Structures are given as C-alpha cells and as structure tokens.
Amino acid sequence: MACHVHEFEKALPAVTWLKEQGYKVGFNLMQIADCSEQEVKALARSAAEYPMEVLYFADSMGGMDPDQAAQIIGWLRTEWLGALGIHTHDNQGLALSNTLRAISEGVTWVDATVTGMGRGPGNALTEQVAIEVAAYRKQPLNLVPLMTLIRKYFGPMKEAYGWGSNPYYYLSGKYNIHPSYVQEMLSDSRYDEEDLLAVIEHLRVEGGKKFSLNTLDAARHFYHGKPQGTWSPSSIFAERDVLLLGTGPGVANHRTALERYIREEKPLVIALNTQSEIDAELIDLRVACHPVRLLADCKAHTELPQPLITPYSMLPVDVQQALADKEILDFGLNVQADTFEFNETYCTTPTSLVMAYAFAIATSGKAKRLLLAGFDGYKGEDPRNFEMNEVVKTYTKKSNTIPVIAILPSRYDVSKQSVYGAFQ
C-alpha cells in the first residue's frame, strides 16, 4: 500500500485486516523527503506496531540524492527493525544511484521497471539494476531474455510513448514539483517550451508538491493584479490599419505580395516576438509579453532595430535587466478569463498569448482595422487552433473592438481578404 505520510496513521489498521485475510503487506511512504528526522522516526515507530513484511519509502518527486536516501534509511532503522524497501524516480538521473546506495545501506526490497517504464521520467531500469545486483552478489547474469523482451516490446513502446527523463523532469525533481505537472504539459500541444519553463518557475516559487489542473492552468498565465504601464499607443495607432505579422509560414510563403502591399498601402506593421521573414525596414514595431520567451529572445531583441511593446513594468527583474539597452514601449497587461478591456496605458486579456496582447494594444490605440498575416493556424485537430479561436471569439463579442481581417490564409474564424486582390 502506498500513502502520503500524513495518511499513514489512519491507513495502518488496514495491515491487521489484510494479514487476517492471508496477505503479505508492505507500506510505501510517499513524499518522505520533506520530513524531519523526528517525523521519520515517528513514522517508523508507528509502523513497528503492525505486522507488515516491509516498510518502503519513495523518492516521490525524484529530487533525492544518494546521501539523502542513506539518511532516511538511518532514521527509519532506529525504530523499524524489519525489511526496508525503496522506490526511486529518475527525474535527475539518480534512480539507479539511489537504489544502489540503499542496497549498500541494507535495504533488501528495491523497485525497478523494464527500460524504466513509468509515469513521466520513470523509475530505475530493471536491466541496470539486474546488472548491478548480479555484480553485488558476485553471481553470473544471463541478460538475453530481458534484452529480447526489450527489443520486441518495451523498446517500441518507449519510442511510442516517450517515458524517461528530460530537462523538464530534471527541474521538477530539483525543485520538488509533482511530475504530473510536466507530464500533463508535455502531452498538451498548447504548451510550448516557454510555457513549460514558466510554469516550472511559477511552481518553484509557489510550491507544486500536490498536482492540480487548476494550479497548472493558473501557472500558465503570468500577469495578475493591478496592471502597470507608462506608454499610450493612441499617438501611433489612431485611425491606422495595423498589420500584425505572426510566426506562421504564410509570411515567408507570400513575402513578395506582402511586402508590395505594405509599400503601397502603408499600414502600421507590428511583428510578434522576433518574426523577421520580411524586409526589416518594413516593420515599425515589435510586440512580446511572455516572460520566458522574452528572456530567451533578449539578445535578438537588442539586435533588432524596432522598438518593443511589452509590459515592462510588470516583468521579472532579470528580464528587465536583459532588456535595459532596448527601446521599450511599456504597455501594461492583466490576464483575466473571458475578458478583454482596453485602457490608455494597459489592457486586460483572457490569456497571455501575444496575439491577444497585440489585439488589445491596437484596440486601446484606436486603430482602424487589424490585418493578420502569418496566422496560419496548426495542422489537424491541434488544440491550439481552438485556443486561438477562443481568443478571437472573446474579442469579437466586445462592442468596442475593431474589424479583424486575415490577408493571408488562416484557420482562424476571422474575415478573409486576399493580399493578392483589390484591397479597399
């Protein structure tokens, strides 16, 4: 039976009943890494009052190192004289090291899975543990049946389902974050690299030991509370057509027509993030709002000639410092579900997607129309199409918005008018 440490006292009477039914019983203590010496010893003392065969502990978050494993074993051993077991996770690539250290400290029950198969980063690998245990016992080992099993079944499954550690799981182990957060994000195409890293950073600060979908959704959005800003877009945007350049392949595919349109019609051209598929002289401004994306793109932004619109006053200090030499137009941002609000120096949007932020900037600036290029959308049934369309729907429901027109092919539910035709 596995349980959290705070559930242990209430769960222990099940041992007696299960023994009466003829079962052998073991208990696995989860999330024990955060317990003090006194707490661990108290758990072991309680366990000693029941006739279980083995007392396990789990490195639930994958953040334990061999010395910590040995320390917990020592604390347990002061009160529990029966068999001990360990269940390791491989977030930081230490599952095998922790298992072997536990064996050297007298643990006699160890868990492993073939190719490490398990949730997220997985567990100690059976094939590795078998090799090390055979060496420890000075016994011969025949790996052929196991390796055949891996070749026929587990290898193809691992390739198909992708268990095993990666830098995101490594960080979750390092910061004591429940691995289901990473697993959930990796299985959801709405989360890109910036989202993953930003959520992990949020959970590092706010705590993420207990998994919750609500916490995950909230962590993906970074701007809360009273928005701040110092720049008003109306001096630049008022009564002008605003062309937003997205990052889709349509910009490069239709570059010649797009550049001709810009030169003839002279819209105000705003590039999202570091989009640079057209002549730099034709881009007037850039817009970005994702803190992690900004940090990753800081060097590029400092080298690009256009001023950058971003909620600078609300960004983390490290991002502000990285943009210190950049010409910044500080327009505040607040994120609130199902909401668009447009103010002189700040806005409220339903998501921290840069598209929503750009829509709000143009509307706050009293632009004439919003023209979209490079908003191709995603292939198939990608949920990001739904998310983007929800932004569009929320925006168009507002009474004080401006027309949105895609001038290049787009999957989104906006009006379409080809850049190749007469454009009035």
C-alpha positions as CSV (number, residue, x, y, z in Angstrom):
1,M,0.0,0.0,0.0
2,A,1.3,3.5,-0.9
3,C,0.2,6.6,1.1
4,H,1.3,10.1,1.9
5,V,3.0,10.5,5.3
6,H,0.0,12.4,6.6
7,E,-2.3,9.4,5.8
8,F,-0.1,6.8,7.4
9,E,-1.6,6.7,10.9
10,K,-5.1,6.3,9.6
11,A,-4.1,3.7,7.0
12,L,-2.1,1.4,9.3
13,P,-5.0,-0.6,10.7
14,A,-5.5,-2.0,7.2
15,V,-2.4,-4.0,7.9
16,T,-4.1,-6.1,10.5
17,W,-7.2,-6.8,8.4
18,L,-5.1,-7.7,5.3
19,K,-2.9,-10.1,7.4
20,E,-6.1,-11.8,8.6
21,Q,-7.1,-12.4,5.0
22,G,-3.8,-14.1,4.3
23,Y,-1.9,-11.3,2.5
24,K,1.7,-10.2,2.9
25,V,1.6,-6.5,3.5
26,G,4.1,-3.7,2.7
27,F,3.7,0.0,3.1
28,N,5.3,2.7,0.9
29,L,5.7,6.1,2.4
30,M,5.3,8.8,-0.3
31,Q,6.9,12.3,-0.2
32,I,9.0,11.4,2.8
33,A,11.9,13.6,1.6
34,D,10.4,16.7,3.2
35,C,10.0,15.1,6.7
36,S,12.3,16.0,9.6
37,E,14.3,13.4,11.5
38,Q,11.8,13.4,14.3
39,E,8.9,12.9,11.8
40,V,10.6,10.0,10.0
41,K,11.4,8.3,13.3
42,A,7.8,8.7,14.5
43,L,6.5,7.1,11.2
44,A,8.9,4.1,11.7
45,R,7.8,3.8,15.3
46,S,4.2,3.6,14.3
47,A,5.0,1.1,11.6
48,A,6.7,-1.2,14.2
49,E,3.4,-1.7,16.0
50,Y,1.9,-3.6,13.0
51,P,2.9,-6.9,11.5
52,M,3.9,-5.8,8.0
53,E,6.6,-7.5,5.9
54,V,8.3,-4.5,4.6
55,L,8.4,-0.7,5.1
56,Y,9.1,1.2,1.9
57,F,9.8,4.8,1.2
58,A,9.5,6.6,-2.2
59,D,11.5,9.4,-3.8
60,S,8.2,10.7,-5.0
61,M,9.4,13.9,-6.7
62,G,12.7,12.5,-8.0
63,G,14.7,15.1,-6.1
64,M,16.6,12.8,-3.7
65,D,20.3,12.1,-3.9
66,P,22.2,9.0,-2.5
67,D,23.2,10.8,0.7
68,Q,19.6,11.8,1.4
69,A,18.4,8.2,0.8
70,A,21.0,6.9,3.2
71,Q,20.0,9.5,5.8
72,I,16.3,8.5,5.6
73,I,17.3,4.8,5.9
74,G,19.3,5.6,9.0
75,W,16.4,7.4,10.6
76,L,13.9,4.6,9.8
77,R,16.3,2.0,11.1
78,T,16.4,3.5,14.6
79,E,12.7,2.5,15.1
80,W,12.0,-0.2,12.5
81,L,13.9,-3.4,12.6
82,G,12.1,-5.2,9.7
83,A,12.8,-5.2,6.0
84,L,13.2,-1.9,4.2
85,G,12.4,-1.0,0.6
86,I,12.9,1.9,-1.7
87,H,11.0,3.1,-4.8
88,T,13.0,5.6,-6.9
89,H,12.2,8.0,-9.7
90,D,14.6,9.1,-12.4
91,N,13.9,12.9,-12.8
92,Q,17.5,13.8,-12.2
93,G,19.1,10.5,-13.5
94,L,19.7,9.3,-9.9
95,A,17.2,6.4,-9.7
96,L,19.9,3.8,-10.1
97,S,22.4,5.6,-7.8
98,N,19.8,6.0,-5.1
99,T,18.8,2.3,-5.4
100,L,22.4,1.1,-5.2
101,R,23.2,3.3,-2.2
102,A,20.0,2.0,-0.5
103,I,21.2,-1.6,-1.1
104,S,24.6,-0.8,0.4
105,E,22.7,0.6,3.5
106,G,20.9,-2.6,4.0
107,V,17.7,-2.2,2.0
108,T,16.5,-5.6,0.7
109,W,13.5,-4.6,-1.4
110,V,14.1,-2.5,-4.5
111,D,11.7,-1.5,-7.3
112,A,12.7,-1.3,-11.0
113,T,10.8,-1.3,-14.3
114,V,11.9,-2.6,-17.7
115,T,13.5,0.3,-19.6
116,G,12.4,2.5,-16.6
117,M,8.8,2.4,-17.8
118,G,6.7,4.6,-15.6
119,R,4.9,7.9,-15.2
120,G,6.9,10.8,-16.6
121,P,10.7,10.3,-16.0
122,G,10.1,6.7,-14.9
123,N,11.9,4.5,-12.4
124,A,15.2,2.7,-12.0
125,L,15.8,0.4,-15.0
126,T,15.4,-3.3,-14.4
127,E,18.2,-4.1,-16.8
128,Q,20.6,-1.8,-15.0
129,V,19.6,-2.9,-11.5
130,A,19.9,-6.6,-12.6
131,I,23.5,-6.0,-13.8
132,E,24.5,-4.2,-10.6
133,V,22.8,-6.6,-8.2
134,A,24.4,-9.6,-10.0
135,A,27.8,-7.9,-9.6
136,Y,27.0,-7.1,-5.9
137,R,26.2,-10.8,-5.3
138,K,29.1,-12.0,-7.5
139,Q,26.7,-14.1,-9.5
140,P,26.6,-14.8,-13.2
141,L,23.8,-13.0,-15.2
142,N,22.0,-14.0,-18.3
143,L,20.5,-10.8,-19.9
144,V,19.4,-12.4,-23.1
145,P,15.7,-13.0,-22.2
146,L,15.4,-9.5,-20.8
147,M,17.1,-7.8,-23.7
148,T,14.9,-9.8,-26.1
149,L,11.8,-8.6,-24.2
150,I,13.1,-5.0,-24.6
151,R,13.7,-5.4,-28.3
152,K,10.4,-6.9,-29.1
153,Y,8.1,-4.9,-26.7
154,F,9.4,-2.3,-24.4
155,G,11.8,-0.6,-26.8
156,P,9.0,0.1,-29.3
157,M,6.6,1.2,-26.5
158,K,9.2,3.6,-25.1
159,E,9.6,5.1,-28.5
160,A,5.9,5.5,-29.0
161,Y,5.0,6.8,-25.5
162,G,8.2,8.6,-24.6
163,W,8.8,7.9,-20.9
164,G,12.2,8.8,-19.5
165,S,13.8,11.8,-18.0
166,N,14.4,15.1,-19.8
167,P,15.4,18.7,-18.7
168,Y,11.8,19.5,-17.6
169,Y,11.6,16.4,-15.3
170,Y,15.1,17.2,-14.1
171,L,13.8,20.6,-13.0
172,S,10.7,19.1,-11.4
173,G,12.9,16.9,-9.3
174,K,15.3,19.7,-8.4
175,Y,12.5,22.0,-7.3
176,N,10.3,19.3,-5.6
177,I,7.5,19.7,-8.2
178,H,5.0,16.9,-8.8
179,P,6.0,15.2,-12.1
180,S,2.4,15.1,-13.3
181,Y,2.6,18.8,-14.0
182,V,5.3,18.2,-16.5
183,Q,3.6,15.1,-17.9
184,E,0.4,16.9,-18.4
185,M,2.1,19.8,-20.2
186,L,4.2,17.5,-22.5
187,S,1.0,15.7,-23.6
188,D,-0.8,19.0,-24.4
189,S,0.4,20.8,-27.6
190,R,-0.8,24.2,-26.3
191,Y,2.3,24.2,-24.0
192,D,5.5,25.2,-25.8
193,E,9.0,25.5,-24.3
194,E,8.3,28.9,-22.9
195,D,5.1,27.7,-21.2
196,L,6.8,24.7,-19.7
197,L,9.7,26.6,-18.2
198,A,7.5,29.4,-17.0
199,V,5.1,27.0,-15.2
200,I,8.0,25.2,-13.6
201,E,9.4,28.6,-12.4
202,H,6.0,29.5,-11.0
203,L,5.7,26.2,-9.2
204,R,9.2,26.5,-7.9
205,V,8.2,29.8,-6.2
206,E,4.6,29.0,-5.2
207,G,5.0,25.2,-4.5
208,G,4.0,22.3,-6.6
209,K,4.1,19.2,-4.5
210,K,0.4,18.5,-5.0
211,F,-0.8,18.1,-8.5
212,S,-3.9,20.2,-9.5
213,L,-5.1,21.0,-13.0
214,N,-6.4,24.4,-11.7
215,T,-3.0,25.2,-10.4
216,L,-1.5,24.3,-13.8
217,D,-3.8,26.5,-15.7
218,A,-3.2,29.4,-13.4
219,A,0.5,29.0,-13.6
220,R,0.5,29.3,-17.3
221,H,-0.7,32.9,-17.1
222,F,1.8,35.3,-15.6
223,Y,0.1,38.7,-15.2
224,H,-2.2,39.1,-12.3
225,G,-3.2,42.1,-10.1
226,K,-3.2,45.7,-11.0
227,P,-1.6,46.3,-14.4
228,Q,1.0,49.0,-14.8
229,G,2.2,50.8,-17.9
230,T,3.6,54.2,-19.0
231,W,3.0,54.3,-22.8
232,S,-0.1,55.1,-24.7
233,P,-0.4,53.6,-28.2
234,S,-3.0,56.0,-29.4
235,S,-0.4,58.5,-30.6
236,I,0.9,55.9,-33.1
237,F,-2.1,53.7,-33.8
238,A,-5.1,56.0,-34.0
239,E,-7.1,55.6,-37.3
240,R,-4.5,53.5,-38.9
241,D,-4.7,50.0,-40.4
242,V,-2.4,47.8,-38.2
243,L,-0.8,44.7,-39.8
244,L,0.2,42.0,-37.4
245,L,2.9,39.7,-38.6
246,G,2.5,36.3,-36.9
247,T,5.1,33.5,-36.9
248,G,3.3,31.1,-39.3
249,P,4.9,30.1,-42.6
250,G,2.5,32.2,-44.6
251,V,4.7,35.3,-44.1
252,A,7.7,33.7,-45.8
253,N,5.5,31.9,-48.4
254,H,3.8,35.1,-49.5
255,R,6.7,37.5,-48.8
256,T,6.7,39.3,-52.2
257,A,3.0,40.1,-52.2
258,L,3.1,41.1,-48.5
259,E,6.0,43.5,-49.0
260,R,4.3,45.0,-52.1
261,Y,1.1,45.5,-50.1
262,I,3.0,47.2,-47.2
263,R,4.8,49.6,-49.5
264,E,1.6,50.6,-51.4
265,E,-0.9,50.7,-48.5
266,K,1.5,51.8,-45.7
267,P,-0.2,50.1,-42.7
268,L,1.5,50.2,-39.3
269,V,3.4,46.9,-39.2
270,I,3.8,45.1,-35.9
271,A,5.8,41.9,-35.7
272,L,5.1,39.4,-33.0
273,N,8.2,38.4,-31.0
274,T,11.2,38.1,-33.3
275,Q,9.3,37.4,-36.6
276,S,11.8,38.6,-39.3
277,E,10.7,37.0,-42.6
278,I,10.2,40.3,-44.4
279,D,12.4,43.3,-45.0
280,A,13.3,44.8,-41.6
281,E,12.7,48.3,-42.9
282,L,9.0,47.5,-43.4
283,I,8.5,46.6,-39.7
284,D,7.6,49.5,-37.5
285,L,7.3,47.9,-34.0
286,R,7.5,44.6,-32.2
287,V,5.3,43.2,-29.5
288,A,6.1,40.5,-26.9
289,C,4.7,39.6,-23.5
290,H,5.7,36.1,-22.5
291,P,8.4,36.5,-19.7
292,V,10.3,33.3,-20.6
293,R,10.1,33.9,-24.3
294,L,11.3,37.4,-23.7
295,L,14.3,36.2,-21.7
296,A,15.1,33.6,-24.4
297,D,14.8,36.3,-27.1
298,C,16.5,39.2,-25.3
299,K,19.7,39.1,-27.4
300,A,17.7,39.0,-30.6
301,H,15.5,41.9,-29.4
302,T,18.5,44.0,-28.5
303,E,19.9,43.5,-32.1
304,L,16.6,44.2,-33.9
305,P,16.1,47.8,-34.8
306,Q,12.4,48.2,-33.9
307,P,11.0,49.5,-30.6
308,L,9.5,46.7,-28.4
309,I,6.0,46.9,-26.9
310,T,5.9,44.9,-23.7
311,P,4.5,45.1,-20.2
312,Y,8.0,46.1,-19.0
313,S,7.0,47.4,-15.5
314,M,5.5,44.0,-14.7
315,L,8.3,41.8,-16.0
316,P,10.6,39.9,-13.7
317,V,13.7,41.9,-12.8
318,D,16.1,39.6,-14.7
319,V,14.0,40.2,-17.9
320,Q,14.0,43.9,-17.3
321,Q,17.8,43.9,-16.9
322,A,18.3,41.9,-20.0
323,L,16.3,44.5,-22.0
324,A,17.9,47.5,-20.4
325,D,19.5,48.7,-23.6
326,K,16.4,48.3,-25.7
327,E,13.9,51.0,-26.7
328,I,10.8,49.9,-24.8
329,L,7.1,51.0,-25.0
330,D,5.7,49.9,-21.7
331,F,2.1,48.9,-22.0
332,G,0.6,47.0,-19.0
333,L,-1.1,43.7,-19.1
334,N,-3.6,41.9,-16.8
335,V,-4.9,38.3,-17.6
336,Q,-8.5,37.5,-16.6
337,A,-10.5,34.7,-18.1
338,D,-13.0,35.6,-20.8
339,T,-12.2,39.3,-20.6
340,F,-10.9,42.0,-23.0
341,E,-10.5,45.5,-21.6
342,F,-8.8,48.4,-23.3
343,N,-7.3,51.3,-21.5
344,E,-4.8,54.1,-22.3
345,T,-1.7,52.5,-20.8
346,Y,-2.7,48.9,-20.1
347,C,-5.1,46.2,-21.1
348,T,-6.8,43.0,-19.8
349,T,-6.8,39.9,-22.0
350,P,-8.2,36.4,-21.5
351,T,-4.7,34.8,-22.0
352,S,-1.1,35.8,-22.0
353,L,-0.8,34.8,-25.7
354,V,1.0,37.6,-27.5
355,M,-1.8,37.6,-30.2
356,A,-4.3,38.6,-27.5
357,Y,-2.0,41.3,-26.2
358,A,-1.4,42.7,-29.7
359,F,-5.2,42.8,-30.3
360,A,-5.6,44.8,-27.1
361,I,-2.8,47.2,-27.9
362,A,-4.3,48.1,-31.3
363,T,-7.7,48.5,-29.9
364,S,-6.5,50.6,-27.0
365,G,-4.7,52.7,-29.5
366,K,-7.9,53.2,-31.5
367,A,-6.6,51.7,-34.7
368,K,-8.9,51.5,-37.8
369,R,-8.5,47.8,-38.6
370,L,-6.4,44.7,-37.6
371,L,-4.9,42.9,-40.5
372,L,-3.4,39.4,-39.9
373,A,-0.6,37.7,-41.8
374,G,1.3,34.6,-40.6
375,F,-1.7,33.4,-38.5
376,D,-1.9,30.2,-40.5
377,G,-3.1,28.0,-37.6
378,Y,-2.0,24.5,-36.8
379,K,-2.4,21.2,-38.6
380,G,-5.2,18.8,-38.0
381,E,-7.1,18.9,-34.7
382,D,-4.3,20.6,-32.8
383,P,-6.0,22.2,-29.6
384,R,-4.0,25.4,-30.2
385,N,-6.4,26.2,-33.0
386,F,-9.3,26.0,-30.6
387,E,-7.4,28.2,-28.1
388,M,-6.6,30.9,-30.7
389,N,-10.2,30.8,-31.9
390,E,-11.5,31.3,-28.4
391,V,-9.3,34.5,-28.2
392,V,-10.9,35.7,-31.5
393,K,-14.4,34.9,-30.3
394,T,-13.9,36.6,-26.9
395,Y,-12.5,39.7,-28.7
396,T,-15.3,40.0,-31.4
397,K,-18.0,39.7,-28.7
398,K,-16.9,43.0,-27.3
399,S,-18.8,46.1,-28.6
400,N,-15.8,48.4,-28.7
401,T,-13.4,46.3,-30.8
402,I,-12.2,46.9,-34.4
403,P,-12.5,44.7,-37.5
404,V,-10.1,41.8,-37.8
405,I,-9.2,40.6,-41.3
406,A,-6.7,37.9,-42.4
407,I,-5.0,38.9,-45.6
408,L,-3.2,35.5,-45.9
409,P,-4.6,32.0,-45.4
410,S,-5.7,31.3,-41.9
411,R,-7.6,28.6,-40.0
412,Y,-8.9,31.1,-37.5
413,D,-12.5,32.3,-37.5
414,V,-11.9,35.8,-38.9
415,S,-12.9,37.6,-42.0
416,K,-10.6,36.8,-45.0
417,Q,-9.5,39.1,-47.8
418,S,-6.6,38.1,-50.0
419,V,-3.5,40.3,-50.2
420,Y,-3.4,39.4,-53.9
421,G,-6.8,41.0,-54.7
422,A,-8.0,44.6,-54.6
423,F,-7.9,45.7,-51.0
424,Q,-10.1,48.5,-50.1
